[in-house]
Amino acid sequence: MSILCGFPLLECVYCAGCLHWAFKRALHTGNYDSATWDKASAMEFSPVPRLCKLIMAIYEDDLENPKFLPPGGYSVNPNWVVKKTTRHETKGRAPPYLIYIDHENLDLVVAIRGLDLGSESDYAILVDNRLGKKKIYDGYVHNGLLKAAAWILDEEGERLKGILEEYMGYGLIVAGHSLGSGVAALLTMLLVQNREKIGDLERSKVRCFAMAPARCMSLNLALAFSDVIFSVILQDDFLPRTSTPLEDIFKSILCLPGVLCMKCLRDTCVPEESKFMDPRRLYAPGRIYHIVERKPFRWGRLPPEVRTGVPVEGRFEHIVPSCNATSDHAIIWIEREAQKALELMVEAEGILGIPEAQKMERQETLAKDQREERLAALRRAVTLKVPHADATSASNTFEDGPRMSWQELIRRLRESNGEGSQSSHTSENDLLL
């Protein structure tokens, strides 16, 4: 009898917890996530709109007569396209991608498209993960996204190396959207740690811009690579805030209410500090650029502004109950709002007419400020006792630390796939079979 009497009490506690969670979430808007961050400058944010257009170019059947690319401004030159893959060519091992030599900006760009809702192989990449399944460089990453990134590097490494040797002084940019953003971030991590694959290109010459990024790496890795990986998030986008593992969401799609209830209980009852202590928890990678265009109790879209930071706490931990949570994820909206924000920043800063020497001086000042902010974030992670953060402290940020060889990485990926110790002469492409 006493057991039966306890059920109403448990139900009341559960309902009170749910109401508390719902009340907190209802008052939470995307504007709050970056309220304390500094505003980004036009110089550092300038690559974002053109990289969005390169990602959109992957969806085009004919680049001579594009259907999706917005008119005006930066345009994609079909003659500068080195390779444009289809899903048939990647055999489902990675999303389709584009290799482009941007002679106008002296960059070699690898652009990776986002999730195709009609592709089983994309879902296979997403659900190929288990919490704590893949550990690399003293941190954890999404297993399926890592394998896709390794496949692209193995497939295109020699081609990229040859182009960079031909065009000395060019930088390398990896850009992706949604699913492709996670692949791009992990591909950049592999490039930085295996620079011999691309001719020992300087770390400062390698950059990644992850549009609407998936949570793909543990916090210590997200901080350690924040000098080369930059995440771009539009207002209320749901994916960077989805802390529930993506494989659990897609596997539990038929019992989504149960997943939401469990998330409700966890967000309500689990303290923020205990989340930091889980080394397997994945986060949006690198430095974050947050495009804010809506504020509480304001009607419609406002002129967009871009805030940036290398946060440790408050790294987009809560889904925003917004009608725009899915539309803010679309690459076409990210490109449109990023372009508007850049135009406003250029107008406010007046950087177009400044002398080249002054522009170089601004770039050096910006790099110094970002490095100091990054080191402060690493020290903060150490004080919060983030697992493995001591390995990425200010005195050791992977820049001069030990680097895992490509052969060792391939061996570990094979072992994780149950292939055992095979001959070193086996094709590295087999690692994804």
N, C-alpha and C positions, 0 to 999 in steps of 0.2 A: 504493500500500500504506500509506503514511504517513497518507494522508487517511482510509482506512478505520479505522486504529488510533485516530484521534482521536475517533471517534464514541462509544466507551464512556466516554471521559473527559468529553465534553460531557454525556452522559446522567447521569453521576455528579454533575457540578456542578449540573445541573438538579434532580435528585432531592434533593440536599443543600439546595438553595435552597427547594424545596417543603416539605421536612421542617422546616426552620428557620421558615418562614412558618406552617406548620400548628401547630408547637409554640407560637409566640408567640400565634397566634389562639386556640388552645385554652385558654390561661391568661388570655385577656383577657375581662373581663365588662363589662357596661354600667355597673356601679357605678364602674369606674375612670375613666370619661370625665369625670366631674365631681367626683372625690374632693377636689380642692383648692378647690372653689367655696364661696361663702357660702350659707347657707340663706335661702330666700325668706321674705318676710313675708306674713301673711294679707291685708294691705291691697292689695298689688300683685298677688297671685295670685287674688283673689276673683272677677274676671270669668270665669275659665276654665270652671268647671262650668256656669254658666248659658249661656255661649256654645256649649259642646258640645251642650247641649239644643236650642238654636236650630238648630244644624247638623242634629241628628237630626230636627228637625221638618220638614225638607225632604223626608224620606223618607215622611212620613205622608200618607195619602190624605185623612184627615178629622181635623183638629186638634181637633174637638169630642170625638172618640173615638179618642185616639191608641193605637197598638199598640207603638211602640218607645220612647216617652218614659218615663223612669223616674218612678215616683210620688214624691210628697213634695217638699218644698223648693220651689225656684223652678219655676214652671210657665209655659208659653207661653200667652199670652192670644190667642185667635183674633181678637179685635176689634182688636188692635194690629198685625195683619199688614197691611202696605200692599200687598205683591205677593209672590206665590209662583209661580215659573215652573216649567214642565216642559221636558223636552228638546225637545219639539216647538216650544215658544215660543222657545227660544234657538237653534233651527235648527242645533244642534251646534257653534255658534261659541264657546260657553262652557258650563261645567257649570251645571245648574239652581241657582238661588239664591233667597234669601228676603230681603225688606226688611221690617224690623220696628221699630216705635217703642216702645222700652222706657221707658215713663213712670215705672216704679218706680225705675230707675237713671239717668234723664235721658240716655238714649243712643239714637241712631239706628243700627241695626245692619244690615249687609249680610252675610248668612251664605251661604257657597258650599259645596256638597256635594262629596264625594270621587269617586274614580274608579268608574265603573260598568263592571264586567267585561264586560257584554253590549253596551256601546256602542262602535261603531267610531269615532264622532266624538271620544270621549275619548282613544282611542289615537292618533288623528290629531293631537290637540293635543300629546300627549306626544312623538311622534316628529318633530314639526315643529321640529327644531333641528339645528344642526351646530355643533361647537365653534368659538366665535368668530364665529358668524353675526350676532349682534345686539349691537351696542355702543350704549350709551345712558348719558348722565350720567357719562362717563369710566369706565365699567365695562361688564361683559358680563352679559346675562341670557338666560334661556331664551326662544327666539323664539316658540314656540307659546303658552306661558303669557302672554307679554307681549301677544300679539294678542288673547287671550281677555279679559285685563284691560282693554285699550283698548276692546274692544267693549262690555263692561259699563259702563264709564265714559261712553262715548258714548251708550249706550242709556238710562242712568238718571241721568246728570249733572243734568239739569234737574229731575227729580223729587226727587233728594236736596237740591238747592239750595233748592227750594220748601219742603220739610219743615223744613230747618234755619232758614230765614227765618221760618217760622211758629212754630217752637219755639226761640226764642232762648235760648242758654245750654246747649243740648244738645250733646253730643259725638258724634263719628262713629266707630264701630267696624266694622272689616272682619274677618270671621272665616272660616276655611276649614279643610278637612280633606283631607289627602293631595293629590290633584291640585288641589282647591280651595284648599289652603293656598298653593301656589305662585301661583295666580291672585290670591288675596287679598293676598299680600305685594307683588306687582308692581302691583296696583291701588292699594294704599296709597302706593307710591312715586310713581305717577302723580298721585294726589290731592295729595300734599304738594308736588309740583313744579308742579302746575297748579291751585292753590287757587281761582283765579277760576271754575273750573267748579262749585264748591260754595259760592260766596259769600265767598271769601277767609277761610275758617275758619282759626283759628289752628292752627299746626303741633301745639301741645301738646294740641289737642282731637281730633286724629286718631290713632287707634291701630289696630294690627292684631294679631290673635292667630292664629298659624298652627299648627294641631294636626297633629302628625305631618308636618312640612313636607318638601316636595320641595326638593332643592338647585337653586335657581333664580337665584342672582345671584353675581357675583364677590365676592371677599373685601372689597375696598374699599367696595363698596356695602353689603354685609352689616353692616360696621362703621359706615358713615356714617348708616344709617337705624336703628341699634339703639336710638334713643330713641323710635321710633314703632312698630317691628315687633318682636314677641315670639313666639318659637318655643317650642312646648310638646312635649316628647319624653318618651314613657313608656319607661323602662328600656332595653330592647334593640331597640326599633323599628328595622327594617332600612332604611327609606326615607331618613331623614336621613343615614345612613351610606353610602349607595350613591353612591360617587364616580364609578363607571363611568357615562358618560352614559346616561340612560334610553332614548334612542332606540337606542343600541347593544344594550342588553339585549333590547328587544322585537324588534329586527330580527334578532338572533342567537339567538333562543330555541331554535332547532333545533340549534344548536351551542354550547349553554350550557357544556359542559365546556371548550371552547376559550377561551371568554370568561373562565372562572374561572382557567384556567392563565395567561392573560395578566395577569389581575389579581394572581395569586400572584407572578409575576415582578416586576411593577411595584412592589407593596408591599414586596417583599424587597429590591429593588435600587435603587429611587429614593429618595434622601434626602428628608427632610421639607422642607429648605430649598429644594430645587429645585421642589417643588410650589408653594410660595409664589410662585415667580418666573413661573409660568404665569398671565397675567392672565385667561385664558379659563376657568380652572377654577371651577366653580360650588360654592356652599356653602349650608348652611341659613341662612336670613336672620335678622338682628337679634340681640337679646338672647335667650338661651336659658334656658328653665326645664326642668330635668331631673327627672322624677318617678322616684325610686329606691325600689323595693319588694323587691328581692332582692339578696343579697350572697353572695360566694363561700363555699362549704361550709356554707351555711345552708339548711335545708329549708323549702319553702313561701314564701308571701308574708309580708313583714314590714309593720308599719305604715308607710305611704308617707311619705317626706319629699321636699321640693322644694328643689333647689339651683339657683342662678342665677348667671349670669356673662355677660360679653361677651368670649369667648375669641378669641384670634388663632390660636395654635397649639392643637392638640388639639381642633379643632372637629368632633368625631365623624367621624374619618377612617377607622375600621376597622369592618367588619361584625362583629357578635358572633355566634359559633356557638352559638345558643341555640334551644331548642324554642319560645320565646316571641317570637322575632323578628318573626313575622307577626301573632300575636294582640295584641302590644303596639301594633300599628298601628291596631287597630280603634277607632273613635270611641266605641263603647259602653264599652270598657275604660278609655279615657282619661278619659271623664266619671266613671266609677265611682271610679277611683283619685284623680282630682283632687278629687272631693267629699270623700273620706275624708281626704286630705291637708289640705284646707282646714279641715275640722272639727277636726283635731288642732292645726293652727296657731292657730285661734281659741281653742281651749281652753287652749293653752299661753300665748298672749299676753294673753288676756282683753280683747279689744278691743271687745266688744259693748257694754259698759257705760260706756266712757270718754266724757267730755264732748266735744262737737263741736269746741271750741277745741283740745283736745289732739289730736283726730283730724286736724285741719287741720295742726297743727304736725308730726305724724308724716309726713303726706303731703309737706310741704315738705322735711323732712329726708331722706326717701326719694328724692325727686326730685334733691336735691343730691348725694347719695351715688351715684346711678346716673349722673348727668352726669359726675362725677369719674372713675368707673370707665370710662365710655365714652371720655373724653378720654385716659385712660391706655392704653386699647386702641388708639386711633388713633395715639398716639405710638409704641407698640410696633410697629405695622405699618410705620411709617416706618423704624424702626431695622432691621427685617427686610427692608427694601427691597421691600415688596409693591408691585407695579406700580400706579401711579396713586394710591398712598396719600398722596402729598404733596398731592393735590387735596382730600383729606378729612382733613387734619391738624386739630389743635386750633384753628387760626386760621381754618379754612374747612371747615365741616361741612355744607355745602349749605343751612344755615339762612338765610344772607344772601348766598349765592353766586348766580350767574346761573341763571335757570330757563328751560328750553326751552319755547317757546310750544306750545300744543296743536296749532296748525296745522302747525308745524314737525315735531312728533312724527308727526302723521298723514302728512305728506309723506314722511318717512323710512320709515315702515312700508309705504307704497305702493311706494316705490322698491325696498324689499327684496323685495316680492312681484312685481316685474317689471312694475308698472303704469305706470312712467315718470312724467313730469310731466303730470298731468291738470289739468283746470280746478278752481279752488278751489271752484266751485259743486257739484262732484260730492259726493254724499252720503258722509259720513264712514263710514257703515256699509259702504260698498263696500271698505274697506281690508282686509276679511277674505275677500273673494272670491278 
